[in-house]
Amino acid sequence: YASDGKHQPTAVMAVAAMVKQLVDEGKLIEFCDARAEYERFLREHKMFINQLTTFHGSMAKGYRQVRDYLRFVLDLFIGGQSPDDVAAALAAHDKYQRLVKSRPQTSRSAKDFSKELKQWAFLTEAMNKSFQCYLCKAAMDNKSMHLDHVKDKSMGGLATGENARWAHPYCDSTYKQHLRETGQISV
């Protein structure tokens, strides 16, 4: 999100380009495996994308650098790195070592909240209360949720509250099968 609380177009373009890479490489399953921790890291370090956009420009000028950053971080999580390891790798990397994690500044004299503080407070609360995909454990936007049968209809699963869980559409249609095949879920 940009400082005004709206989607940042450069970041949206970068995510779309990265997802296309993942599709082309057949790596969406690996993305889902790392998704919850990856997205948590991105939220906690959201200012890095803002800084990259400032350094490289917005839209077509800067989206490739943001895409490369997103992919660098994702590949570390896919490789099993911890959030601390990822932060250390960023600090050691020539392209990313100048990124600075900061929190919204508060003023001891201001009576009105800054836009940055309002955005930080909103995103913190919204993410803490967001729905989570029961399959990949990542947060879900209310516009990209699907009510899934935990036990599939084809296996006798009924449309009951006990058999209903929220999932990302991709997780329900594809990732769930991967989890079954690898024994991570049994239903």
Contacts in CASP RR format, 6 or more apart in sequence:
PFRMAT RR
TARGET T0000
AUTHOR 0000-0000-0000
METHOD contacts of the structure
MODEL  1
YASDGKHQPTAVMAVAAMVKQLVDEGKLIEFCDARAEYERFLREHKMFIN
QLTTFHGSMAKGYRQVRDYLRFVLDLFIGGQSPDDVAAALAAHDKYQRLV
KSRPQTSRSAKDFSKELKQWAFLTEAMNKSFQCYLCKAAMDNKSMHLDHV
KDKSMGGLATGENARWAHPYCDSTYKQHLRETGQISV
1 7 0 8 1.000
1 8 0 8 1.000
1 46 0 8 1.000
1 119 0 8 1.000
1 123 0 8 1.000
2 8 0 8 1.000
2 50 0 8 1.000
3 50 0 8 1.000
3 115 0 8 1.000
3 116 0 8 1.000
3 119 0 8 1.000
4 115 0 8 1.000
4 119 0 8 1.000
5 115 0 8 1.000
5 119 0 8 1.000
5 122 0 8 1.000
8 49 0 8 1.000
8 50 0 8 1.000
8 53 0 8 1.000
9 58 0 8 1.000
9 59 0 8 1.000
10 49 0 8 1.000
10 53 0 8 1.000
10 57 0 8 1.000
10 58 0 8 1.000
10 59 0 8 1.000
10 62 0 8 1.000
10 63 0 8 1.000
10 66 0 8 1.000
11 49 0 8 1.000
11 53 0 8 1.000
11 63 0 8 1.000
11 66 0 8 1.000
13 59 0 8 1.000
13 60 0 8 1.000
13 63 0 8 1.000
13 66 0 8 1.000
13 67 0 8 1.000
14 49 0 8 1.000
14 62 0 8 1.000
14 63 0 8 1.000
14 64 0 8 1.000
14 66 0 8 1.000
14 67 0 8 1.000
14 69 0 8 1.000
14 70 0 8 1.000
15 67 0 8 1.000
15 70 0 8 1.000
17 63 0 8 1.000
17 64 0 8 1.000
17 67 0 8 1.000
18 67 0 8 1.000
18 70 0 8 1.000
18 71 0 8 1.000
18 74 0 8 1.000
21 27 0 8 1.000
21 67 0 8 1.000
21 71 0 8 1.000
22 28 0 8 1.000
22 30 0 8 1.000
22 31 0 8 1.000
27 78 0 8 1.000
28 170 0 8 1.000
28 174 0 8 1.000
28 175 0 8 1.000
29 174 0 8 1.000
29 175 0 8 1.000
29 178 0 8 1.000
30 78 0 8 1.000
31 38 0 8 1.000
31 74 0 8 1.000
31 78 0 8 1.000
32 135 0 8 1.000
32 136 0 8 1.000
32 170 0 8 1.000
32 171 0 8 1.000
32 175 0 8 1.000
32 178 0 8 1.000
33 78 0 8 1.000
33 136 0 8 1.000
34 74 0 8 1.000
34 77 0 8 1.000
34 78 0 8 1.000
34 79 0 8 1.000
34 80 0 8 1.000
35 136 0 8 1.000
35 137 0 8 1.000
35 138 0 8 1.000
36 132 0 8 1.000
36 136 0 8 1.000
36 137 0 8 1.000
36 138 0 8 1.000
36 139 0 8 1.000
37 77 0 8 1.000
37 83 0 8 1.000
38 73 0 8 1.000
38 74 0 8 1.000
38 77 0 8 1.000
39 138 0 8 1.000
39 139 0 8 1.000
40 83 0 8 1.000
41 73 0 8 1.000
41 77 0 8 1.000
41 83 0 8 1.000
41 86 0 8 1.000
42 49 0 8 1.000
42 70 0 8 1.000
42 73 0 8 1.000
43 123 0 8 1.000
43 127 0 8 1.000
44 83 0 8 1.000
44 101 0 8 1.000
45 87 0 8 1.000
45 99 0 8 1.000
45 101 0 8 1.000
46 123 0 8 1.000
47 99 0 8 1.000
47 100 0 8 1.000
47 101 0 8 1.000
47 102 0 8 1.000
48 69 0 8 1.000
48 90 0 8 1.000
48 96 0 8 1.000
48 99 0 8 1.000
48 101 0 8 1.000
49 66 0 8 1.000
49 69 0 8 1.000
49 70 0 8 1.000
51 98 0 8 1.000
51 99 0 8 1.000
51 100 0 8 1.000
52 62 0 8 1.000
52 65 0 8 1.000
52 66 0 8 1.000
52 69 0 8 1.000
52 99 0 8 1.000
53 62 0 8 1.000
53 66 0 8 1.000
55 65 0 8 1.000
55 98 0 8 1.000
56 62 0 8 1.000
56 65 0 8 1.000
56 66 0 8 1.000
65 95 0 8 1.000
68 95 0 8 1.000
69 95 0 8 1.000
69 96 0 8 1.000
72 89 0 8 1.000
72 90 0 8 1.000
72 93 0 8 1.000
72 96 0 8 1.000
73 86 0 8 1.000
73 90 0 8 1.000
76 85 0 8 1.000
76 86 0 8 1.000
76 89 0 8 1.000
77 86 0 8 1.000
81 89 0 8 1.000
87 101 0 8 1.000
90 96 0 8 1.000
90 97 0 8 1.000
90 99 0 8 1.000
91 97 0 8 1.000
103 120 0 8 1.000
104 114 0 8 1.000
104 116 0 8 1.000
104 117 0 8 1.000
104 119 0 8 1.000
104 120 0 8 1.000
105 114 0 8 1.000
105 116 0 8 1.000
105 117 0 8 1.000
106 117 0 8 1.000
107 114 0 8 1.000
113 121 0 8 1.000
127 139 0 8 1.000
130 139 0 8 1.000
130 140 0 8 1.000
130 141 0 8 1.000
131 139 0 8 1.000
131 140 0 8 1.000
131 142 0 8 1.000
131 145 0 8 1.000
131 166 0 8 1.000
132 138 0 8 1.000
132 139 0 8 1.000
132 140 0 8 1.000
132 166 0 8 1.000
133 139 0 8 1.000
133 140 0 8 1.000
133 166 0 8 1.000
133 167 0 8 1.000
133 168 0 8 1.000
133 171 0 8 1.000
134 148 0 8 1.000
134 150 0 8 1.000
134 165 0 8 1.000
134 166 0 8 1.000
134 167 0 8 1.000
135 148 0 8 1.000
135 167 0 8 1.000
135 168 0 8 1.000
135 171 0 8 1.000
135 172 0 8 1.000
135 175 0 8 1.000
135 176 0 8 1.000
135 179 0 8 1.000
135 185 0 8 1.000
136 168 0 8 1.000
136 171 0 8 1.000
136 175 0 8 1.000
138 168 0 8 1.000
140 166 0 8 1.000
140 167 0 8 1.000
140 168 0 8 1.000
144 168 0 8 1.000
144 169 0 8 1.000
145 166 0 8 1.000
145 167 0 8 1.000
145 168 0 8 1.000
146 166 0 8 1.000
146 167 0 8 1.000
146 168 0 8 1.000
146 169 0 8 1.000
146 172 0 8 1.000
147 164 0 8 1.000
147 165 0 8 1.000
147 166 0 8 1.000
147 167 0 8 1.000
148 164 0 8 1.000
148 165 0 8 1.000
148 166 0 8 1.000
148 167 0 8 1.000
148 172 0 8 1.000
148 176 0 8 1.000
149 157 0 8 1.000
149 158 0 8 1.000
149 159 0 8 1.000
149 163 0 8 1.000
149 164 0 8 1.000
150 157 0 8 1.000
150 163 0 8 1.000
150 164 0 8 1.000
150 165 0 8 1.000
150 187 0 8 1.000
151 157 0 8 1.000
151 158 0 8 1.000
151 163 0 8 1.000
151 187 0 8 1.000
152 187 0 8 1.000
155 187 0 8 1.000
157 163 0 8 1.000
167 176 0 8 1.000
168 175 0 8 1.000
176 185 0 8 1.000
179 185 0 8 1.000
180 186 0 8 1.000
180 187 0 8 1.000
END
